Amino acid sequence: MKPLVVKLGGSTAGNEEMQRWIDALVTATFPLIIVPGGGPFADQVRISQKRLAYSNEAAHAMAILAMDQFGIAISERYERLQSVRSVTEIKGALAVGRIPVWLPASMTIGAADIPCSWDVTSDSLSAWLCGQLRADALLLIKQTDEYRDYSRVSDLALAGIVDAMLPTMLGSNTTLHIAGPQTLNSLDLPLATIPGRMIMQHEMPAEGMVAQ
């Protein structure tokens, strides 16, 4: 069974939702990988960029390192969680029933197919990881339920709920799911299915028309 890639939004850091989501994810009866957001560590990169005037390329690398920091903070919460830095380490952790927490810096800083831009956040990097693992599904955990007002990835990007690069970086064979705070109140544990709502990647063809 291919693992589910789960991005735990950095906006949950320090809030009740963060621990509640971690508590739920560690009960999963299926394989999954946690991708940390940047959280307050990435916020400091944004603040420092204005003060120190470093380039977007430097900010991009520092924001990815911020994800590593949040990931380390997540990993120590449960023994089942394990920090990983490579596909080999991911597969090794999954093989022994652990939940990998991906620290992306080693794999992504300097990668030719990842733009150095604030348009790329942990949303897009999660989709990129799905491509590396050929994962079938991606779950984005947000600290908002506004995603319920939208049905397509492109609309979510325009609304700023996901990053601008996600529609481009999300593979056509990967289904996208989004969950928010309200989802937590209806979870059945142990977690046996993907929580949240499935989002369409493309406009559905009109009746009588064949998609090209």
VOKOL-432061 format. One record per atom (N, C-alpha, C, CB): z, y, x negated; residue in three letters. Coordinates in steps of 0.05 Angstrom, whole numbers, padded with zeros to 5 digits, always signed. Glycine has a CB too. Layout:
ZYXala ...
This chain:
+00000-00024-00017met +00000+00000+00000met +00000+00025-00018met +00024+00000+00019met -00018+00044-00012lys -00020+00068-00028lys +00004+00086-00020lys -00047+00082-00023lys +00015+00100-00040pro +00038+00117-00035pro +00030+00143-00020pro +00052+00124-00061pro +00049+00153-00004leu +00047+00179+00008leu +00056+00200-00012leu +00064+00180+00034leu +00040+00221-00015val +00048+00244-00032val +00062+00264-00014val +00024+00256-00047val +00086+00272-00021val +00102+00290-00005val +00109+00315-00021val +00128+00276+00006val +00099+00338-00012lys +00107+00363-00026lys +00131+00375-00011lys +00082+00383-00026lys +00153+00377-00025leu +00177+00389-00014leu +00177+00419-00022leu +00203+00375-00024leu +00173+00436-00002gly +00169+00464-00007gly +00191+00477-00022gly +00165+00478+00019gly +00184+00494-00041gly +00205+00509-00056gly +00220+00528-00038gly +00192+00524-00078gly +00209+00535-00015ser +00224+00553+00003ser +00248+00540+00015ser +00205+00562+00026ser +00250+00513+00013thr +00274+00499+00023thr +00297+00500+00003thr +00267+00470+00030thr +00291+00508-00021ala +00312+00507-00042ala +00336+00524-00035ala +00300+00517-00069ala +00359+00512-00036gly +00384+00526-00030gly +00390+00528-00001gly +00382+00553-00041gly +00373+00517+00016asn +00377+00517+00045asn +00384+00489+00055asn +00352+00528+00059asn +00395+00488+00079glu +00404+00462+00090glu +00381+00442+00091glu +00416+00467+00117glu +00357+00452+00097glu +00334+00434+00101glu +00328+00418+00075glu +00310+00450+00109glu +00333+00431+00052met +00327+00417+00027met +00342+00390+00025met +00334+00435+00003met +00368+00391+00028gln +00384+00367+00026gln +00378+00347+00049gln +00413+00373+00025gln +00374+00358+00073arg +00368+00340+00095arg +00342+00325+00091arg +00367+00356+00122arg +00322+00339+00080trp +00296+00325+00074trp +00299+00305+00052trp +00275+00346+00066trp +00314+00311+00031ile +00318+00292+00010ile +00333+00268+00020ile +00334+00305-00014ile +00354+00272+00037asp +00368+00250+00048asp +00350+00232+00065asp +00391+00261+00066asp +00331+00244+00079ala +00312+00228+00095ala +00292+00213+00078ala +00298+00246+00115ala +00281+00227+00058leu +00260+00215+00041leu +00269+00191+00026leu +00248+00236+00022leu +00294+00191+00017val +00304+00169+00001val +00308+00144+00017val +00330+00177-00013val +00307+00146+00044thr +00309+00122+00061thr +00282+00109+00067thr +00323+00130+00087thr +00260+00121+00057ala +00234+00112+00063ala +00230+00082+00057ala +00213+00128+00048ala +00218+00068+00076thr +00212+00040+00073thr +00184+00035+00062thr +00215+00025+00100thr +00170+00056+00056phe +00143+00055+00044phe +00143+00071+00019phe +00121+00064+00065phe +00124+00067+00000pro +00124+00082-00025pro +00116+00111-00021pro +00105+00069-00044pro +00130+00129-00034leu +00122+00157-00033leu +00129+00170-00060leu +00137+00171-00010leu +00116+00193-00064ile +00120+00209-00088ile +00127+00237-00079ile +00095+00209-00106ile +00148+00249-00090ile +00156+00276-00083ile +00144+00295-00104ile +00187+00278-00082ile +00131+00316-00093val +00121+00338-00110val +00138+00363-00103val +00091+00344-00105val +00153+00374-00123pro +00170+00397-00117pro +00154+00423-00116pro +00192+00399-00138pro +00162+00441-00099gly +00151+00468-00100gly +00163+00483-00123gly +00156+00483-00073gly +00156+00508-00126gly +00167+00524-00148gly +00194+00537-00141gly +00148+00545-00156gly +00199+00542-00116gly +00224+00553-00107gly +00232+00579-00121gly +00245+00533-00111gly +00258+00583-00124pro +00267+00608-00137pro +00258+00611-00166pro +00297+00609-00136pro +00251+00589-00178phe +00242+00590-00206phe +00214+00604-00207phe +00240+00562-00218phe +00197+00597-00188ala +00170+00610-00187ala +00173+00640-00178ala +00152+00595-00167ala +00192+00645-00161asp +00197+00673-00153asp +00203+00690-00177asp +00220+00675-00132asp +00218+00680-00196gln +00225+00695-00220gln +00200+00699-00237gln +00246+00680-00236gln +00181+00681-00237val +00156+00685-00252val +00141+00709-00240val +00139+00659-00251val +00140+00710-00214arg +00126+00733-00201arg +00140+00760-00208arg +00126+00729-00170arg +00166+00760-00207ile +00181+00784-00214ile +00177+00792-00243ile +00211+00781-00208ile +00178+00773-00260ser +00175+00778-00289ser +00147+00787-00296ser +00183+00753-00305ser +00127+00777-00282gln +00100+00785-00288gln +00096+00814-00284gln +00080+00769-00270gln +00108+00825-00264lys +00106+00854-00259lys +00120+00870-00281lys +00118+00862-00231lys +00142+00860-00290arg +00158+00874-00310arg +00146+00872-00338arg +00186+00864-00310arg +00136+00847-00345leu +00127+00842-00372leu +00097+00843-00375leu +00137+00814-00380leu +00082+00845-00352ala +00053+00848-00353ala +00038+00826-00367ala +00046+00875-00365ala +00047+00801-00363tyr +00032+00779-00375tyr +00010+00770-00356tyr +00050+00755-00381tyr -00009+00755-00367ser -00034+00749-00353ser -00029+00729-00330ser -00054+00737-00372ser -00049+00726-00313asn -00048+00706-00292asn -00048+00678-00304asn -00071+00709-00272asn -00062+00675-00326glu -00062+00648-00339glu -00034+00641-00348glu -00081+00649-00364glu -00019+00660-00360ala +00008+00654-00368ala +00026+00649-00344ala +00019+00677-00385ala +00022+00666-00323ala +00038+00662-00299ala +00033+00635-00286ala +00031+00685-00279ala +00008+00626-00286his +00001+00600-00275his +00016+00578-00289his -00030+00595-00277his +00016+00578-00316ala +00030+00558-00331ala +00060+00559-00326ala +00025+00561-00361ala +00071+00583-00324met +00100+00587-00320met +00108+00578-00292met +00108+00616-00324met +00090+00582-00272ala +00096+00574-00245ala +00096+00543-00243ala +00075+00586-00225ala +00079+00530-00257ile +00079+00501-00258ile +00105+00491-00271ile +00054+00490-00273ile +00113+00504-00292leu +00139+00497-00305leu +00162+00501-00286leu +00143+00513-00331leu +00159+00521-00268ala +00179+00525-00247ala +00182+00501-00229ala +00173+00550-00231ala +00159+00488-00223met +00159+00464-00207met +00174+00442-00221met +00131+00455-00200met +00170+00440-00247asp +00185+00420-00263asp +00215+00425-00260asp +00177+00422-00293asp +00224+00450-00261gln +00252+00457-00259gln +00264+00448-00232gln +00257+00487-00263gln +00249+00455-00210phe +00259+00447-00184phe +00259+00416-00181phe +00241+00459-00162phe +00239+00404-00193gly +00238+00374-00192gly +00261+00361-00206gly +00212+00365-00205gly +00270+00373-00229ile +00293+00362-00243ile +00318+00365-00225ile +00298+00377-00269ile +00320+00387-00211ala +00343+00391-00193ala +00343+00371-00170ala +00343+00420-00182ala +00319+00364-00160ile +00317+00344-00138ile +00324+00316-00149ile +00288+00344-00127ile +00314+00310-00172ser +00317+00282-00183ser +00345+00273-00186ser +00303+00280-00209ser +00364+00291-00191glu +00391+00283-00196glu +00407+00277-00171glu +00405+00304-00213glu +00395+00282-00147arg +00410+00279-00122arg +00415+00249-00115arg +00394+00292-00100arg +00397+00231-00122tyr +00401+00203-00116tyr +00391+00186-00139tyr +00385+00196-00090tyr +00403+00163-00142glu +00395+00145-00164glu +00367+00135-00159glu +00414+00121-00165glu +00358+00133-00134arg +00331+00123-00129arg +00309+00142-00138arg +00328+00117-00099arg +00316+00167-00141leu +00297+00187-00149leu +00293+00187-00180leu +00305+00216-00140leu +00269+00189-00189gln +00263+00188-00218gln +00242+00209-00226gln +00254+00160-00226gln +00249+00226-00244ser +00230+00246-00254ser +00208+00231-00270ser +00244+00266-00273ser +00183+00240-00264val +00160+00227-00278val +00140+00249-00286val +00145+00207-00259val +00125+00243-00307arg +00107+00263-00318arg +00078+00254-00321arg +00117+00273-00345arg +00072+00229-00313ser +00045+00218-00317ser +00040+00197-00295ser +00042+00205-00345ser +00014+00190-00292val +00007+00170-00273val +00020+00143-00280val -00024+00166-00272val +00021+00137-00306thr +00034+00112-00315thr +00063+00112-00307thr +00032+00109-00346thr +00077+00134-00310glu +00105+00135-00303glu +00109+00133-00272glu +00118+00161-00313glu +00090+00146-00258ile +00091+00144-00228ile +00089+00115-00220ile +00068+00160-00216ile +00069+00101-00230lys +00065+00073-00223lys +00089+00055-00231lys +00039+00062-00235lys +00100+00061-00254gly +00123+00046-00263gly +00147+00049-00245gly +00130+00053-00291gly +00152+00074-00236ala +00174+00079-00218ala +00170+00066-00191ala +00178+00109-00215ala +00146+00067-00181leu +00140+00055-00155leu +00143+00025-00156leu +00112+00062-00146leu +00136+00013-00179ala +00136-00016-00182ala +00164-00028-00180ala +00124-00024-00208ala +00184-00011-00186val +00212-00021-00184val +00227-00009-00160val +00227-00014-00210val +00212+00002-00141gly +00223+00011-00116gly +00236+00038-00117gly +00243-00008-00108gly +00231+00053-00138arg +00242+00080-00140arg +00223+00101-00129arg +00249+00087-00169arg +00233+00125-00124ile +00216+00147-00114ile +00211+00166-00136ile +00230+00161-00089ile +00186+00168-00146pro +00180+00187-00167pro +00181+00216-00158pro +00152+00181-00179pro +00193+00233-00174val +00192+00262-00170val +00175+00273-00192val +00221+00275-00169val +00151+00282-00184trp +00131+00290-00204trp +00137+00317-00216trp +00103+00290-00190trp +00139+00317-00243leu +00141+00342-00258leu +00112+00347-00269leu +00162+00340-00281leu +00098+00366-00257pro +00069+00368-00261pro +00059+00381-00287pro +00057+00383-00240pro +00076+00394-00303ala +00067+00410-00325ala +00049+00394-00345ala +00090+00422-00340ala +00058+00370-00352ser +00044+00354-00372ser +00015+00347-00363ser +00059+00329-00378ser +00011+00343-00337met -00015+00335-00328met -00033+00358-00320met -00011+00316-00304met -00021+00381-00313thr -00037+00402-00300thr -00042+00427-00316thr -00025+00409-00275thr -00023+00434-00333ile -00027+00459-00349ile -00051+00455-00367ile -00002+00467-00365ile -00071+00472-00364gly -00096+00470-00380gly -00117+00452-00369gly -00089+00461-00407gly -00112+00439-00346ala -00132+00422-00334ala -00156+00438-00325ala -00120+00406-00309ala -00180+00429-00332ala -00204+00444-00327ala -00210+00448-00298ala -00227+00431-00341ala -00202+00429-00281asp -00208+00431-00253asp -00187+00444-00236asp -00214+00403-00242asp -00168+00458-00248ile -00147+00472-00234ile -00148+00502-00242ile -00118+00460-00240ile -00157+00519-00223pro -00159+00548-00230pro -00132+00560-00238pro -00170+00563-00206pro -00132+00578-00256cys -00108+00593-00264cys -00104+00617-00246cys -00109+00601-00295cys -00092+00613-00223ser -00091+00634-00203ser -00066+00629-00185ser -00116+00635-00186ser -00056+00651-00174trp -00034+00649-00154trp -00044+00636-00129trp -00022+00676-00149trp -00071+00633-00125asp -00082+00619-00102asp -00076+00589-00104asp -00112+00623-00100asp -00069+00580-00127val -00062+00552-00131val -00031+00550-00132val -00075+00540-00157val -00020+00536-00113thr +00009+00532-00113thr +00014+00502-00112thr +00023+00546-00089thr +00039+00494-00107ser +00045+00466-00105ser +00030+00452-00082ser +00075+00462-00101ser +00021+00467-00062asp +00004+00455-00041asp -00021+00443-00053asp -00003+00476-00020asp -00036+00459-00068ser -00061+00449-00080ser -00056+00429-00101ser -00076+00473-00091ser -00035+00432-00117leu -00029+00413-00138leu -00021+00386-00126leu -00006+00423-00156leu -00009+00386-00103ser -00003+00361-00089ser -00029+00347-00081ser +00014+00366-00064ser -00048+00363-00071ala -00074+00352-00064ala -00089+00341-00089ala -00092+00373-00050ala -00086+00356-00110trp -00098+00347-00136trp -00087+00320-00144trp -00094+00368-00158trp -00060+00317-00142leu -00047+00292-00149leu -00057+00269-00131leu -00017+00294-00147leu -00062+00275-00105cys -00073+00255-00087cys -00099+00245-00098cys -00077+00266-00059cys -00116+00263-00109gly -00141+00255-00121gly -00138+00237-00145gly -00157+00279-00128gly -00118+00243-00162gln -00113+00227-00186gln -00104+00199-00178gln -00092+00241-00203gln -00089+00197-00156leu -00078+00171-00148leu -00094+00157-00127leu -00049+00175-00138leu -00115+00171-00117arg -00131+00161-00094arg -00113+00156-00070arg -00147+00136-00102arg -00094+00174-00066ala -00075+00171-00043ala -00089+00177-00017ala -00051+00189-00047ala -00081+00164+00004asp -00094+00167+00030asp -00082+00190+00046asp -00091+00142+00046asp -00057+00198+00040ala -00044+00218+00057ala -00026+00236+00040ala -00027+00204+00078ala -00025+00261+00050leu -00009+00282+00038leu +00008+00295+00060leu -00026+00304+00023leu +00034+00297+00054leu +00053+00310+00073leu +00063+00335+00059leu +00076+00292+00081leu +00059+00359+00072leu +00071+00384+00063leu +00095+00390+00080leu +00050+00407+00064leu +00118+00393+00067ile +00143+00401+00081ile +00147+00430+00077ile +00167+00384+00071ile +00147+00445+00099lys +00150+00474+00099lys +00176+00482+00112lys +00126+00487+00114lys +00184+00507+00106gln +00208+00518+00119gln +00200+00536+00143gln +00225+00534+00099gln +00179+00529+00156thr +00169+00543+00179thr +00157+00523+00199thr +00149+00565+00172thr +00158+00529+00224asp +00144+00513+00244asp +00119+00527+00255asp +00163+00506+00267asp +00111+00548+00242glu +00087+00563+00252glu +00062+00547+00249glu +00084+00589+00236glu +00062+00526+00233tyr +00038+00509+00230tyr +00030+00497+00257tyr +00043+00487+00210tyr +00049+00495+00276arg +00043+00483+00302arg +00023+00499+00317arg +00069+00481+00318arg +00018+00524+00309asp -00001+00542+00323asp -00029+00538+00314asp +00008+00570+00320asp -00033+00521+00294tyr -00059+00517+00282tyr -00067+00488+00280tyr -00060+00530+00253tyr -00093+00483+00281ser -00102+00455+00281ser -00119+00447+00257ser -00118+00450+00306ser -00128+00467+00241arg -00146+00462+00219arg -00134+00472+00193arg -00173+00474+00223arg -00141+00459+00171val -00131+00468+00145val -00140+00496+00138val -00141+00448+00123val -00165+00503+00145ser -00175+00529+00138ser -00160+00551+00153ser -00205+00531+00146ser -00152+00546+00178asp -00136+00565+00193asp -00109+00569+00181asp -00134+00557+00223asp -00097+00547+00172leu -00071+00548+00159leu -00072+00565+00134leu -00060+00520+00153leu -00094+00562+00119ala -00097+00578+00094ala -00100+00607+00101ala -00121+00568+00079ala -00116+00614+00121leu -00120+00642+00129leu -00093+00654+00138leu -00141+00644+00151leu -00076+00638+00150ala -00050+00648+00160ala -00030+00649+00138ala -00040+00631+00182ala -00036+00639+00114gly -00017+00639+00092gly +00004+00618+00093gly -00005+00666+00091gly +00001+00598+00111ile +00020+00577+00113ile +00016+00556+00091ile +00019+00563+00141ile -00009+00552+00083val -00015+00536+00059val -00030+00554+00040val -00031+00511+00066val -00033+00546+00015asp -00047+00564-00004asp -00077+00565+00000asp -00040+00556-00032asp -00089+00585-00011ala -00118+00590-00006ala -00136+00569-00017ala -00125+00616-00018ala -00127+00554-00038met -00144+00534-00050met -00142+00506-00037met -00137+00532-00079met -00122+00502-00020leu -00118+00475-00009leu -00143+00465+00006leu -00095+00476+00011leu -00157+00480+00022pro -00181+00469+00036pro -00202+00459+00016pro -00193+00490+00054pro -00203+00471-00007thr -00222+00463-00028thr -00213+00438-00043thr -00228+00486-00047thr -00187+00438-00050met -00177+00417-00067met -00169+00391-00053met -00154+00427-00083met -00166+00393-00026leu -00159+00369-00011leu -00183+00351-00007leu -00147+00377+00016leu -00181+00327-00017gly -00203+00308-00015gly -00209+00300+00014gly -00197+00283-00031gly -00234+00294+00019ser -00242+00287+00046ser -00230+00261+00056ser -00272+00286+00048ser -00221+00244+00038asn -00210+00218+00045asn -00179+00219+00047asn -00218+00197+00026asn -00168+00243+00044thr -00139+00246+00045thr -00131+00260+00071thr -00128+00261+00021thr -00115+00247+00087thr -00106+00260+00112thr -00082+00278+00106thr -00098+00239+00133thr -00081+00302+00119leu -00060+00321+00115leu -00041+00321+00138leu -00072+00349+00110leu -00015+00321+00132his +00006+00323+00151his +00024+00346+00143his +00022+00296+00154his +00035+00360+00163ile +00054+00381+00157ile +00079+00378+00174ile +00041+00409+00162ile +00102+00383+00162ala +00127+00381+00177ala +00144+00406+00171ala +00143+00355+00169ala +00161+00413+00190gly +00178+00436+00187gly +00206+00430+00196gly +00167+00460+00202gly +00223+00450+00198pro +00251+00447+00206pro +00255+00431+00232pro +00265+00473+00208pro +00238+00436+00252gln +00241+00422+00278gln +00237+00393+00275gln +00222+00434+00298gln +00220+00385+00256thr +00214+00356+00252thr +00240+00341+00244thr +00193+00353+00230thr +00257+00354+00229leu +00282+00341+00220leu +00299+00331+00243leu +00298+00361+00203leu +00298+00346+00266asn +00315+00339+00288asn +00306+00315+00304asn +00317+00363+00307asn +00282+00305+00298ser +00271+00283+00313ser +00264+00259+00295ser +00246+00291+00328ser +00274+00259+00270leu +00268+00237+00251leu +00283+00212+00258leu +00274+00246+00223leu +00270+00189+00257asp +00283+00163+00259asp +00286+00152+00231asp +00266+00144+00277asp +00311+00146+00224leu +00317+00135+00197leu +00326+00106+00199leu +00338+00152+00183leu +00319+00090+00180pro +00304+00097+00156pro +00275+00105+00162pro +00304+00073+00136pro +00264+00122+00145leu +00238+00133+00150leu +00216+00111+00146leu +00232+00156+00130leu +00202+00105+00168ala +00182+00084+00167ala +00154+00094+00173ala +00189+00063+00188ala +00151+00119+00181thr +00125+00130+00187thr +00124+00159+00175thr +00118+00130+00217thr +00100+00169+00173ile +00096+00196+00163ile +00105+00216+00184ile +00067+00202+00154ile +00125+00233+00178pro +00134+00253+00198pro +00115+00276+00200pro +00162+00263+00192pro +00119+00293+00220gly +00103+00317+00223gly +00077+00313+00238gly +00096+00328+00196gly +00059+00332+00235arg +00035+00333+00251arg +00010+00330+00233arg +00033+00360+00266arg -00009+00314+00241met -00034+00312+00226met -00052+00336+00231met -00049+00285+00233met -00064+00346+00210ile -00081+00370+00212ile -00110+00362+00206ile -00071+00392+00192ile -00128+00373+00222met -00156+00368+00218met -00166+00383+00193met -00173+00376+00243met -00184+00371+00178gln -00195+00384+00155gln -00219+00401+00163gln -00203+00364+00134gln -00235+00392+00183his -00260+00405+00189his -00262+00409+00220his -00284+00389+00179his -00280+00427+00227glu -00285+00431+00256glu -00298+00406+00267glu -00304+00455+00260glu -00288+00397+00291met -00300+00374+00304met -00327+00381+00315met -00281+00364+00326met -00347+00364+00312pro -00374+00370+00323pro -00373+00372+00353pro -00395+00349+00314pro -00390+00390+00364ala -00391+00394+00393ala -00402+00368+00406ala -00410+00417+00400ala -00395+00364+00431glu -00403+00340+00445glu -00434+00338+00445glu -00392+00340+00474glu -00443+00314+00439gly -00472+00310+00438gly -00485+00315+00411gly -00486+00327+00458gly -00469+00327+00392met -00479+00332+00366met -00469+00311+00346met -00472+00360+00357met -00485+00306+00326val -00477+00287+00305val -00470+00302+00280val -00500+00267+00300val -00447+00297+00268ala -00439+00310+00244ala -00458+00302+00221ala -00410+00304+00237ala -00466+00321+00205gln -00484+00315+00182gln -00468+00308+00157gln -00503+00339+00177gln 
